[in-house]
Amino acid sequence: MQLKSVRRCGAASTGPTNVRSWDDLNYDLLVNIIKRVTWPARLFVVCLVNKSWLSAVLDSMSTPGVINLEALDLPEVERVKFRYCRFLKRMIDSKPIDSWSAFILGNTPLKGGKYLYIAKKTPSLQQLFIPCTMGMGFANIGYAFKYWKKMKQVSCPVWLIKVYPNCFTMVENLRLFGVVDDAAAIAIRDNCPRLKQLNLNSCAFSIKALSIILDGHKQLELLDTRHGYRVANCEKLARDGFSIPLEWNEEEIRHKAAGIKEYLMCDRCCVECAAATRRNHRRCFPKPPRRYEDPQLCYGI
């Protein structure tokens, strides 16, 4: 059988056909589209279209000025972690050295060398967020911490302020987690002259720790010690991970905290604190390194 006629689509169109390049697509729109694509597709397919799309993939990894590693916690990224880290390095290298202001870590720690590389590329860092869910997993960030001297907002384990107190001189908003012993309290008191907000939620305190802190910071805008508790032996708590809680010296603390604008603390009716007291012990998570002077040695790094 012979084909008698062929009908072509668009045959009636007589005007010139304009084929627009992918480079003409609005860049911000392109980045928003790529953010909806899975990470394996971004890292292995989308980035190969052209240079513009490669740049968009790099910009889709985080908001401007922020290095965000929370994507490493995603199952889809775990399978392509090596590729992601290569693109992360390329993203950091593609921006001016003073353009990074915030560093957000996820629950997946990197090797110490990677933190050191990021620190050297971010000397103007002002915000650092280490999640309390990992704790000791981030001990190797000590390689990098000494490079950050301009931070204003920090969330980190207590042991870091003991090891690198000079890095906290410009901090205004501080969130700590772990065991606040006398040495940590002295570091907070003496090395944070600009401190305005101090969050010690769920921390363990030595008998004198909170009193020491309040001796140097009587005019804070915010102090949060909710679900915190006192212990007799901080070293035992750091070793075992739990301890029997002691009663607060409430009268002394309230007197020293009289000048603080907003002081958040638990009363005797706190359900969470009462439940822990009935168990006759309080857990402290995460546990800090045993040797504060050299946290790398604690974990065999």
Residue, then its C-alpha position, 0 to 999 in steps of 0.5 A: m500500500q502506498l502513502k498518498s499524502v503526508r500532512r506536516c504539523g505547522a505547515a500552515s504557519t508561514g512566519p519565521t520560527n524563533v527557537r529561544s536558548w535555555d540561557d534566555l530563561n530567567y535565572d531566578l526562575l531557573v533556580n526555583i525550578i531546579k530546587r524542585v528537582t531531586w538531588p541526584a538529578r541535579l548533580f548528575v543531569v541538570c548540571l550538564v545542560n550548560k554553564s548557566w544551569l550549572s551555576a543555577v545548580l550551585d546556587s540551589m544548594s543554599t540561600p545567598g551567603v549561607i552554607n547549609l549542610e542539612a541536605l546531607d541528612l537526606p536519604e537521597v543525598e546520602r547515596v551521592k554524598f561524595r558528588y555533593c561535597r564536590f559541588l559544595k566545594r565548587m559553590i564555595d569557591s565560586k563566591p567572594i571570600d567575604s560573602w559567607s555570613a552563616f554556616i548551618l550544620g546538619n546531623t551528618p558530620l564531615k571530616g575535619g579537613k573539610y571544616l578547615y577548608i570551609a573555615k579558611k573560605t569564611p573568615s567573615l562568618q557571623q552565624l554558626f549553628i551546630p545541632c545538639t543532636m550530634g554533640m561529640g560527632f562535631a569534635n573535629i570542627g575544632y580544626a576550623f573554629k579558631y578561624w572564626k573571630k567575628m561571630k555574633q550568633v552561635s549555637c554549639p557545644v559548651w566545650l567549644i567556648k572553653v577551648y576557643p574563648n577568644c572566638f566569642t568576644m563579638v557574640e551577641n546571641l549564644r546557645l550552648f548545650g552540654v555540661v556547664d561547669d565552673a570553667a565554662a561559666i567563667a569563659i562565658r562571663d569573661n569572654c562574651p562582653r557583647l552578649k545579649q541573649l543566652n540560651l542554656n536550655s536543658c543544660a547541666f550546671s555545676i553548683k556555682a556555674l549559673s551564679i558565676i555567669l550572672d556575676g558578669h551578665k546582669q543586664l541580659e535581654l534574655l536568659d533561658t535556663r528551662h529544664g536545666y539542672r544542677v549536679a554535684n560532680c560535672e566530671k562524673l556526669a560527662r563520663d556517665g551521661f546522667s546524674i542525680p539533680l540537686e535543688w536550685n539556690e533560687e533566692e540567690i539566682r533570682h537576686k542576681a537575675a533581677g536586671i535581666k529583661e526576660y528570664l525563662m526558667c522552670d517552676r516546680c510544676c514543670v512536667e518534664c523536670a518533675a518526670a526526670t526527678r521521679r526517675n531520680h536522675r537527669r540525662c545530659f546529651p550530648k556528652p562533651p569531650r573528656r579532654y577539652e584542651d585537645p578535642q581531636l585526640c578524644y575521638g582518635i581523629 
